[in-house]
Amino acid sequence: MTMEDIVIATNNQGKINDFKAIFKDDHVIGISELIQDFDVEETGTTFEENAILKSEAAAKALNKRVIADDSGLEVFALDGEPGVYSARYAGLDKSDDANIDKLLSNLENESDRRAQFVCVISMSAPDEETKTFKGTVSGEITRERRGENGFGYDPVFFVPDKDRTMAEISNEEKSKISHRSNAIQKLNAYLEGENHV
């Protein structure tokens, strides 16, 4: 099986850029290039559920294979918050700065700063069973923003192996270690196995 165009069911340009960097492929396109104002209400309580909602709705709308992801930050001391609400942690305006401010405020007196980024990729196609692939990357939440790259919580997510935050790491480096990269590697392994059946 080949995927001439990898359609990503997201309007988030940061995510699209991550996929392009990881796939190293010009054939990655966001769904907004094919459907205007595509939106799916994320009613799931897990990353898996939300990813599946998006990929299945997009595959049905386009009648073709689509991948979607749902991803976010889980902070251990906050019982997994912000979790599936990562993008709208501080409210519906989805401001990265407001989300980070709320996170740092909630962790202000907390010594346990352990956290992980989680990404679940869902792949759906007409008349096929939906498959999911999960990737994670472990780190710690800093007490202040560091770095200019990335998006979301990257400026406060410290990666011990790199001794830098995600926002201080180049896009090329990030594409090798990120939660999205880990999930995509599992997706690629599945596709390559499917090609050799």
N, C-alpha and C positions, 0 to 999 in steps of 0.2 A: 504494500500500500504506500502511496506517496501523498504528500500534502503540498500541492503546488502553492496554494496560498494558505497561510496559517492565519485564520480569522480569530481575533481575540475579542471576546464579548466584554469589552470594557471601553469606557470613554475617558479613563484616567491616563493621561499622556505619560505620566511617570512610569506606570506599569507597562505601557506599550514600549517605551524606550528600554525598559529592563528586558522585555522579551526580545526586542531587536538585538540588543547587545549579546544576549545569551545564545540566541539562534544564529547570530552572525549572518543574517539573511534579510534581503530586501523584500521578501515575500510576506513579511508579517504586517498585517493591516488591522487597524481597529475597526470595530463594527460600525462606528459612526460614518465610515467611508461607504458603507453599503446600506445602512438604515439610519435615517435621521431620528434623533431623539429616542433611541432605543434605551429602555429602562426597565428593570425588573425589581419589584419590591423584595428586599432581602428579609424575608420573614423567618429564616432558619435560625436555630439556636447554636449551630456549629458552623465552622468554616466549610466543612464538607457539604452540609445542606445548602448553604448559600451559593457555593460554586456550582452545584448541580442545578439549582433553580435557574441560574444565569445561562449555563451552557445548553440546557435542554430547551429553554425558551428561544435562544438564538438559533439553535439548530433547526427548530421547527419553523421559525420565521424565514430562515434563509434556505431551508431544505438542503443543507450541506453540513459537513463536519465543522465543528466550532470548539474552541477551548475557552474556558473561563477560569478565573482564579478568584478565590476569596482569601484574603490574607490579613494579618494584623499582628499586634503585639500582645503577648501575655506576660504579665508581671507577677511573679510568685507571691510576693508579699501582699498583693492586692487580690488574691484568689483568682488570678487569671485575667483580671481586668487589664486593659479595656476590651480585649478579646474581639468578638465579632462587631463590637461597637467602636473599633479603633478609629475609623474615619470620621465618626460623628460623636466622639467621646465628650466633647465640650458643647455639643448641640448640633443642630441640623445645618449650621453654616459651613461645616466641614473645613474649618480653618486649621492648618497644621500648627500654627503658632498657638492658637487657643487650646488645642489638644495637648500640646507639650506643656503649656503652662499648668493645665489641670493635673497632668500626670506628675509633674515636679512638685506641685503643691500637695498632692495626695501622698507623696513619698518623702515629704520634707523631713520628718522625724524618723524615717525608716533606715536601718542599717543594712538590711537585706535588700540589695538592689538587683538581684538576679532576674533575668528576663529572657524571653526567646521570641524571635519572629517566627511566625508560622505561615506557610502558604499551602493551600490545597488547590491543585489544578484538576478541573473536571473536563473530560472530553466527551462530547455527545455528537451523534450523527443519526440521521433518519434510519429507523429499523435496526439500530444497534444498541447494545447495553452500554450505559454510561459508565466510564471508568474514572477513578480518581487517583491522584498521586500527591503525596504529602512530603513537604520539605521543611526543615527547621534550621535555625542558626541560633546558638546560645550567646548570651552576652550579659551586660550589666547596664543599668540606667545611671548616667552621669548626673551631677548636680547642676550642670549648666550646659548650654549648647556649645558644640564644637564642630567646625567645618561648614563648608558651603555647598557640598555636593548632595545628591540624593533628594529625597522628599519624605514627607510623613515624619516619623520619629527618628529618622537617621541621625540627626544632630545630637541626640542624647542616648543613642544605643552604642555602647562601647564594646568592641570585639577584642577580647584579651589576646587572642593569637596574633592580631595585627597591631595591638597597642594603640589603636585609634578608634574613633567612632566611625560608623558607616558613612557619615557625611565628610569624613577626612580621607576616605578611601576612593581611589579613582573608579570610574565606571567599569573599567576593564577588570580591576581586582574584584570589585563587588560582584561582577557577573560570574565569578568563579566560586564565590563562597556564600552567596545569599541564600535565604530560604527559598526564593523563587527559582534560583539556579538549581538547588538540590531537588526541587519538585520536577523541574523541567528535565533534569538528567534521568529521572525515573520514567517520565513520559517518553523521552527519546529511546530509552532501553526497551520499553514496551513496543514502540513503533518499529524499531529495528528487528525485534523478535518476530513481530507480525509480518514484516517484509520477508523473513526467511522461512515462513511456514510453507 
